Amino acid sequence: MSVIGYGVLTRLRTQAPADQSQTVEAPSMRVIVDGLAALVPGEILILHGAIVAWATVTTTTEEQGVEKVASTFDASSVHWFAFWILVAVCALLYVIARTRREGGSSWSGVDFVRMLLPAAAFAAWALLGKGTLADSTFGDMNGGLRLAIGGCLGVVVAAAAVALGKQADAADAKP
C-alpha cells in the first residue's frame, strides 16, 4: 500500500457524489482499502529499510575453523531525529497526494487527522520491530510496552482510516 495512494484515494472519495465512492464513482473501492492504505506506508517503510541497512554493521569472526557472521543494527549511528524526519515525510507525502490537482483540492479539518494516520502507522511498524529507527528514539522503552503501544496504534489507525473513509463517502462532493 502507499501514503500517496491513501492521499489520492481520499481526494477521489471527497470528489465523488455522496454514498457513491464505494460503488459507482471513482475510486469504486470499499473503505477497507482506506484502512489498508493508511496502515501500510510503503514509501516510508522502504526508506526506513534503507536507513536501517546503512546503519547495520556486519562482522565476521572465525572460531575453531567455523566462520560466523553477525549483523547488528547500530542505533547510535542513526540520530533520534531520523525517526521523526520519516514521520514528517510521511505526513508531507499525504498532503501532496491529497491536494495535488489542477486548481487545488478542498482541504477540511478532518484532513489534519487523516494526514497523521500514515505517520502513526509508520511509528507503529517501527515500535513493533527490533533493529528499527524506533530503537534510536525509544531505545530505553520496555519491549512489552513497545509492542502494546505499536499494536494498539496500528488498530487505531486502521479503524480511524475506515471510519474517515465512510465519512468521506457519505459527504457531498467537494471540488
Backbone torsions as a table, in degrees:
resi	resn	phi	psi	omega
1	MET	NA	-168.2	-167.1
2	SER	-163.4	142.0	173.4
3	VAL	-65.8	-44.3	179.3
4	ILE	-62.5	-42.9	177.3
5	GLY	-59.6	-40.2	178.5
6	TYR	-64.3	-41.3	177.8
7	GLY	-64.1	-44.2	178.9
8	VAL	-65.9	-43.2	178.9
9	LEU	-57.8	-44.8	178.7
10	THR	-64.1	-43.0	178.6
11	ARG	-59.4	-45.6	-179.9
12	LEU	-64.5	-39.4	178.6
13	ARG	-62.4	-42.5	-177.8
14	THR	-71.8	-20.8	179.4
15	GLN	-88.8	-13.7	-178.6
16	ALA	-82.1	151.8	174.5
17	PRO	-60.6	156.0	-176.3
18	ALA	-53.9	135.9	175.4
19	ASP	61.9	25.4	-179.7
20	GLN	-124.7	-5.0	-176.5
21	SER	-74.7	-13.8	178.3
22	GLN	-91.7	-14.9	-173.8
23	THR	-127.6	-64.2	-169.1
24	VAL	-92.4	-51.5	-175.0
25	GLU	-88.7	159.8	176.3
26	ALA	-59.8	139.4	12.0
27	PRO	-87.5	-3.4	179.3
28	SER	54.6	44.0	178.6
29	MET	-134.0	146.5	176.2
30	ARG	-63.5	156.0	-177.2
31	VAL	-70.8	-13.1	175.2
32	ILE	-60.6	-28.5	177.9
33	VAL	-65.2	-34.2	175.6
34	ASP	-60.1	-44.5	179.4
35	GLY	-61.2	-43.2	179.4
36	LEU	-67.6	-41.9	-179.1
37	ALA	-63.8	-40.8	179.6
38	ALA	-71.7	-31.8	-174.3
39	LEU	-77.9	-21.3	-177.7
40	VAL	-123.5	86.4	179.5
41	PRO	-78.3	78.1	-171.4
42	GLY	-52.8	-44.4	-178.1
43	GLU	-60.7	-41.7	-177.7
44	ILE	-73.1	-37.5	178.0
45	LEU	-64.1	-34.5	177.1
46	ILE	-68.0	-45.7	176.6
47	LEU	-60.9	-41.8	178.3
48	HIS	-59.6	-46.2	178.7
49	GLY	-60.2	-39.2	178.8
50	ALA	-65.9	-41.7	179.0
51	ILE	-65.7	-43.0	179.4
52	VAL	-63.9	-41.1	178.1
53	ALA	-61.7	-40.8	178.1
54	TRP	-63.4	-36.3	-175.9
55	ALA	-91.5	7.5	179.4
56	THR	-93.9	129.8	-178.8
57	VAL	-103.7	129.0	178.2
58	THR	-109.9	128.1	178.1
59	THR	-121.5	144.9	178.2
60	THR	-121.5	129.3	177.0
61	THR	-130.4	160.0	178.4
62	GLU	-125.6	125.1	177.7
63	GLU	-128.7	123.5	178.1
64	GLN	51.2	42.8	176.4
65	GLY	78.6	4.1	179.7
66	VAL	-110.4	126.1	179.5
67	GLU	-84.8	128.1	178.9
68	LYS	-116.1	132.1	178.7
69	VAL	-115.4	129.8	178.8
70	ALA	-129.6	134.3	176.2
71	SER	-115.0	131.5	-179.1
72	THR	-133.4	134.5	175.2
73	PHE	-77.3	122.2	-179.3
74	ASP	-95.9	89.2	-177.4
75	ALA	-61.1	-26.3	-178.9
76	SER	-70.7	-20.7	179.7
77	SER	-80.8	-12.2	178.6
78	VAL	-114.8	122.6	-179.6
79	HIS	-70.9	154.1	-178.5
80	TRP	-57.1	-28.0	-176.2
81	PHE	-72.6	-15.4	177.3
82	ALA	-60.4	-39.0	176.9
83	PHE	-61.5	-48.1	-176.6
84	TRP	-70.3	-30.8	176.0
85	ILE	-64.2	-42.8	178.3
86	LEU	-65.5	-35.4	175.3
87	VAL	-61.3	-45.8	-179.8
88	ALA	-65.7	-42.0	178.5
89	VAL	-61.8	-37.9	178.2
90	CYS	-59.3	-49.3	179.0
91	ALA	-63.3	-40.8	180.0
92	LEU	-63.3	-42.3	177.9
93	LEU	-60.5	-39.4	177.6
94	TYR	-62.6	-47.0	-177.8
95	VAL	-60.1	-44.9	179.9
96	ILE	-61.3	-47.8	-178.2
97	ALA	-67.7	-36.3	-177.2
98	ARG	-71.3	-35.3	-174.1
99	THR	-102.9	-9.0	-176.3
100	ARG	-69.5	111.7	179.5
101	ARG	-177.0	145.5	176.4
102	GLU	-61.1	130.9	-179.9
103	GLY	82.7	0.7	178.9
104	GLY	83.6	177.8	-179.9
105	SER	-141.6	146.5	-177.8
106	SER	-66.4	140.9	-179.8
107	TRP	-126.1	128.7	179.6
108	SER	-116.6	170.9	-179.2
109	GLY	-58.0	-33.9	-179.1
110	VAL	-68.9	-19.3	177.0
111	ASP	-66.9	-24.0	174.7
112	PHE	-65.9	-36.7	176.1
113	VAL	-69.2	-46.6	178.9
114	ARG	-58.1	-37.9	-179.5
115	MET	-60.6	-33.2	-177.4
116	LEU	-82.6	-17.2	-175.3
117	LEU	-63.0	-51.4	177.3
118	PRO	-62.3	-34.6	177.8
119	ALA	-64.8	-41.9	177.0
120	ALA	-66.7	-35.4	177.8
121	ALA	-64.7	-41.5	176.5
122	PHE	-60.5	-44.2	178.3
123	ALA	-59.1	-41.2	178.3
124	ALA	-61.5	-47.5	178.8
125	TRP	-58.3	-44.3	-177.7
126	ALA	-67.9	-37.8	178.8
127	LEU	-68.3	-33.1	-177.4
128	LEU	-74.4	-23.8	-175.9
129	GLY	-96.4	164.0	172.4
130	LYS	-105.6	148.2	-178.2
131	GLY	70.4	41.5	179.5
132	THR	-118.4	174.4	177.8
133	LEU	-65.2	-19.3	175.7
134	ALA	-62.8	-26.4	177.6
135	ASP	-61.9	-36.7	-179.1
136	SER	-76.2	-18.3	-178.7
137	THR	-103.6	-43.2	-175.8
138	PHE	-119.1	32.2	-174.9
139	GLY	-58.2	-29.0	-178.6
140	ASP	-85.4	-6.7	-177.2
141	MET	-72.3	139.7	176.7
142	ASN	-56.6	137.4	-178.2
143	GLY	-58.9	-40.9	178.5
144	GLY	-65.3	-39.0	178.0
145	LEU	-65.9	-41.1	177.0
146	ARG	-59.1	-44.4	179.1
147	LEU	-63.3	-43.5	-179.5
148	ALA	-63.5	-46.8	-179.9
149	ILE	-64.5	-46.8	-179.9
150	GLY	-61.1	-44.1	-180.0
151	GLY	-64.9	-46.8	179.1
152	CYS	-63.8	-41.0	179.3
153	LEU	-61.2	-41.9	178.1
154	GLY	-62.0	-42.7	178.9
155	VAL	-64.7	-42.6	179.8
156	VAL	-63.9	-42.6	179.6
157	VAL	-61.2	-48.8	-178.8
158	ALA	-61.5	-46.5	-178.6
159	ALA	-64.4	-42.2	180.0
160	ALA	-66.0	-40.9	179.9
161	ALA	-64.2	-40.7	177.8
162	VAL	-65.8	-45.3	179.7
163	ALA	-62.1	-42.4	179.0
164	LEU	-70.2	-30.7	174.2
165	GLY	-65.0	-41.3	176.7
166	LYS	-63.8	-40.6	179.0
167	GLN	-63.0	-43.4	179.8
168	ALA	-66.9	-36.3	178.8
169	ASP	-66.1	-38.8	-176.4
170	ALA	-77.0	-20.4	-176.2
171	ALA	-77.9	156.0	175.1
172	ASP	-66.7	152.4	-178.5
173	ALA	-61.9	140.2	175.7
174	LYS	-125.0	132.6	-178.1
175	PRO	-65.8	NA	NA
